[in-house]
Amino acid sequence: MTQSTTRTTTPDERLREPPYSFLDADGERVTIDTATASDADALRAMYGRFDPTDRTQGLPPARRDERDEWVDTLLAGRSVVARRDGRPVGHAALLESGDGHELAVFVAPDARGVGVGTGLLRGLLGAHRSAGGGQVWLAVEPSNRCARALYRRFGFDVAERGRFEITMTRQV
């Protein structure tokens, strides 16, 4: 009789420092790279295409001037961008907040459900770990089951459950 062993991948084993690329579930090549100030205009354009129903917790801002300032704030922290054919289809950032870093992840509506969010988290948390890591937290709407499942796969635990948002945390 032969025993079979199954090895489970831990959340930290999923982390990878950018740049890297992968094939998404649609078979398209996605590149994850560090976002820089030179990405600002392309990210503003990506965020400008978000429909009001695609916004969560009021983000990205609907007004162009507020959105432009918000993109600059995100780029001032550690962030990564996901590109298909050179065009941004996702963006994730860590912003210093108290004794930790707040995580923000956004995937363009036409790129959801194919692995872009996973790629963004893998790259951003990998870069954060390489830079010394620390506490990471996020707020997610209770109704956003897909995002909550993604964050759990990356080792985030519920720290606080509110009526309008759930706070999740993890050490990287």
C-alpha positions in Angstrom: 0.0 0.0 0.0 1.4 3.4 -1.0 0.6 6.5 1.0 0.0 9.7 -0.9 1.0 13.0 0.6 -0.5 16.2 -0.5 1.5 19.4 0.0 -0.4 22.6 0.6 1.1 25.9 -0.6 1.3 28.4 2.2 0.3 32.1 1.7 4.0 33.2 1.9 5.1 30.7 -0.7 2.7 32.4 -3.2 4.5 35.7 -2.9 6.9 36.7 -5.7 8.8 39.9 -6.2 8.1 41.7 -9.5 8.7 41.8 -12.3 7.1 38.6 -13.5 4.4 37.4 -15.9 1.8 34.7 -16.1 -1.0 33.4 -18.3 -4.4 34.4 -17.0 -7.4 32.1 -17.1 -8.3 33.5 -20.6 -4.8 32.5 -21.8 -3.6 36.1 -22.0 -0.1 37.1 -20.8 -0.2 39.4 -17.8 2.9 41.2 -16.5 3.2 42.4 -12.9 5.7 45.2 -12.4 6.5 47.9 -10.0 4.3 51.0 -10.7 6.1 54.3 -11.1 5.1 57.9 -11.7 5.4 57.2 -15.5 2.3 54.9 -15.1 0.2 57.8 -13.7 -1.6 58.7 -17.0 -2.3 55.1 -18.0 -3.6 54.3 -14.5 -5.8 57.5 -14.5 -7.3 56.3 -17.8 -7.9 52.8 -16.4 -9.6 54.2 -13.3 -11.6 56.6 -15.5 -13.2 53.6 -17.3 -14.7 52.3 -14.0 -18.5 52.5 -14.1 -20.2 53.7 -10.9 -21.3 50.1 -10.2 -17.6 49.1 -10.3 -16.6 51.4 -7.5 -16.3 50.0 -4.0 -16.3 52.2 -0.9 -16.4 55.3 -3.1 -13.1 54.2 -4.9 -11.8 55.0 -7.4 -13.2 58.5 -7.1 -15.7 59.5 -9.8 -14.5 63.1 -10.2 -11.5 63.4 -12.4 -9.6 65.9 -10.2 -10.1 63.7 -7.2 -9.1 60.6 -9.1 -5.9 62.3 -10.4 -4.9 63.2 -6.8 -5.8 59.7 -5.6 -3.7 58.0 -8.2 -0.7 60.3 -7.2 -1.3 59.2 -3.6 -1.3 55.5 -4.5 1.9 55.9 -6.6 3.6 57.6 -3.6 3.5 54.3 -1.7 4.7 50.9 -2.8 2.6 49.7 -5.7 2.4 47.3 -8.6 0.6 47.4 -11.9 -0.8 44.5 -14.0 -0.6 44.9 -17.8 -2.0 43.0 -20.7 -0.5 44.1 -24.1 1.2 47.0 -22.3 -2.2 48.4 -21.0 -2.9 48.5 -17.3 -5.7 46.1 -16.2 -5.0 46.3 -12.5 -3.2 48.2 -9.7 -2.4 47.4 -6.1 -0.8 49.7 -3.5 0.4 49.7 0.1 0.1 53.0 2.0 1.7 53.6 5.3 -1.0 53.9 8.0 -0.2 54.0 11.6 1.8 51.0 12.6 1.1 49.1 9.4 0.3 49.5 5.7 -3.2 49.8 4.1 -3.7 47.6 1.1 -5.8 48.7 -1.9 -6.4 46.4 -4.9 -8.2 47.3 -8.1 -8.8 45.2 -11.2 -10.4 46.7 -14.3 -13.9 45.3 -14.8 -12.9 43.6 -18.1 -10.0 41.8 -16.4 -11.8 40.4 -13.3 -12.1 36.7 -12.5 -9.0 35.6 -14.5 -6.2 35.8 -11.9 -5.2 39.5 -12.2 -6.0 40.2 -8.5 -4.0 37.1 -7.5 -1.1 38.3 -9.6 -1.2 41.8 -8.0 -1.3 40.4 -4.5 1.5 38.0 -5.2 3.7 40.8 -6.5 2.9 43.5 -4.1 3.1 41.4 -0.9 6.3 39.8 -2.3 7.9 43.2 -2.8 6.7 44.2 0.7 8.3 41.1 2.2 11.6 41.8 0.4 11.6 45.4 1.8 11.2 44.2 5.4 7.5 43.5 5.5 5.2 44.3 8.5 1.6 44.5 9.3 -0.9 44.9 6.3 -4.6 45.6 6.6 -7.5 46.2 4.3 -11.2 47.0 4.4 -13.6 45.1 2.2 -17.3 45.2 1.8 -19.1 42.2 3.4 -20.9 41.5 0.0 -17.6 41.2 -1.9 -17.2 37.5 -1.5 -14.6 37.1 -4.3 -12.3 39.6 -2.7 -12.7 38.2 0.7 -11.8 34.7 -0.6 -8.8 36.1 -2.4 -7.5 37.8 0.8 -8.1 34.6 2.8 -6.0 32.6 0.3 -3.2 35.1 1.0 -3.4 34.6 4.7 -5.5 37.6 5.7 -7.8 37.1 8.8 -10.8 39.0 9.9 -9.8 41.5 12.6 -13.1 43.4 12.8 -16.5 42.9 11.3 -18.6 46.0 10.8 -22.0 46.6 9.2 -20.5 48.2 6.1 -17.0 46.8 6.0 -14.8 44.0 7.2 -11.2 44.7 8.3 -8.7 42.0 7.5 -5.0 41.8 8.5 -1.9 39.8 8.2 1.9 40.0 8.9 4.1 39.8 5.8 
